[in-house]
Amino acid sequence: MPHIHEKIDFCAETFIVFNNKVLLRQHDKFKIWLSVGGHIELDEDPNEAAIREVKEEVGLDIVIVDSENKTPVFKGNKLSIIPPQYINRHRISDSHEHIAFIYFVQTETDQLKLSETEITDECKWFTKEEIEKNDYGIPDDVQFYALKALEYFSGKI
């Protein structure tokens, strides 16, 4: 998705957990390990963007969870959405930033269906030990969120 604004975009990032492993993908442009996610489009909320990005990039169906196990609720013309576990703001270049909504999500399979249009150099399901050891050069913030996602779901699987 192209940038919606020249200076800042909102993004949904997902840390997908299955069987005590977390999925990371190597970004095609930046060649670093990141979560699965992308820009929130003008016609969607962060939950919808997270679900869409995961389906587009790795072909998985996910369930977004929060600390109180809430589900979206319609009241009149308003929809409550599941809040992210974290929100961060980070610079992409000297002139562009992202505000990222970080979600911890689950899936029922580790069988990926990689997109033919979204380029992914590599995807890997990482164990807690692999994330902690970090032989892959995972950025510190991604390592932090990945470990938190694994911790969040330990005992809930």
N, C-alpha and C positions, 0 to 999 in steps of 0.2 A: 504494500500500500504506500503510495506517495505521502509525503508530509502534508498535513492539513494546514500547518502554520509554519512560516519560515523560521521562527525562533524557538517554538516549543511544541511538543506533541505529548499526548497522553497515551500510555501503553499499558497492556495487561501482560504480566509475566506469570507463568505457572511452573511450579515445582511439582512434577507428577511423580507420585509414589505408587509402586507396586511391589509386593513381596519383599519389603524392607530394602528396596533400592529406589534411587531417584534418577529420573531421566534428564540428561543434559545433552545439548547439541552444540556442535562446533559451528560457530557463525561463519557463513561463507565469505563475508567481506573482511571481518576483523580477525578471523582465525583464532578465536578464543572460545572457551566453553561457557555457554550461557543456558538459561532456562528456555523453555519453549514459550513464545509469545510474540507480540507485535503491537502495532498501532491500533488504537481504538478508533473505529470509523465514526463519522458524524451521525449515523443513524442507529448506533448501538450503545449500550451501557457497558461498563467494565466486565460484568459477568458474561454477557453475550460475546464480547471480544475474546475473552479467555477461552471460552468453549470453541469459538470459530477458529482461532489461531491454532489450537491444539489439533483440531480436526484437519485443517488445511496442511499443517506442517508435518504431522506424524501419524495422522489417521486414527487417533484414539478418541474414544468417548470418555468423558471425565465427569466426575461429581465434585463440585466446589463445596467445601465445608468451611465452617467458621467455629470459633471456640464454643459457641452455644448451640451448635447444630441447627441453626436457623435455616429456613427455606424461604425463597422469595414469596411475598404475599401481595396480592392486589387489594387495594382499598380505594374504591371509586375509580378515579383515573390515575392513581399513583401506584407504583410498584416499588416495594422495598427490595433492595438488592443485597446480596451477601457481601459484607465488607471484606476487604483484603486483610491478610495477616500483617502486611507491612505496606508502607508507601515510601518511595524514595524519589529524589530528584537528582539526575546526573547529566553531566555534559557529554554530548556525543561528538561535538566539534567546537571550535572557537565561537561559532555563531548559532549553535543549536543544542537544545536540552530536551530531555524526556522526563516526564513525571510518570513513574511506574507504579501500578497497583500490583502487589505481589500476592499471588494466591497459592495455597497448598491444596492440591487436588489428588484424587485417587482415580484409578482405572482398574478394570477387571482383567486386563491382559497386558503382556509385555510385547505383543506382536505388532510391530510398527508397519504402517503403510505410508512410506515417505512420498511426499508430493512430487509430482513431475514438474511443477512450475516453481516451487520454493526450493532453492538450492540448499542442500545440507551436506557439508563435507563428511560429517560423521555424527552418529548418535550413540550414546552408551548409557546403560543402566549402571549406576555407581552404587557400591555399598558404602556404608558409613566409614569403614576402614579406608577405602580408596579415597573418599573425600578428605578424610583427616590426613592421610599420608600425602596426598596432593602431588603425585608424580606427573600429573597431567597439566600442571600450571593453571589450575582453575583460579579465576580472580577471587580475591578475598571476600567480596560481598556475595558472590555466587556461592562460594564455599559456606559462608555463614547461613544463607537462606536454605541451602540444600540440607545442611545438618539440622536446622530447625524443623524443616519439613519431615525429615526422617524421625526426629524426636517426637514431633507432634503426632505422627501416626503409629509410633511404637506402642503396642498395647491396644490399639484401636483396630488393628487389622484382623 
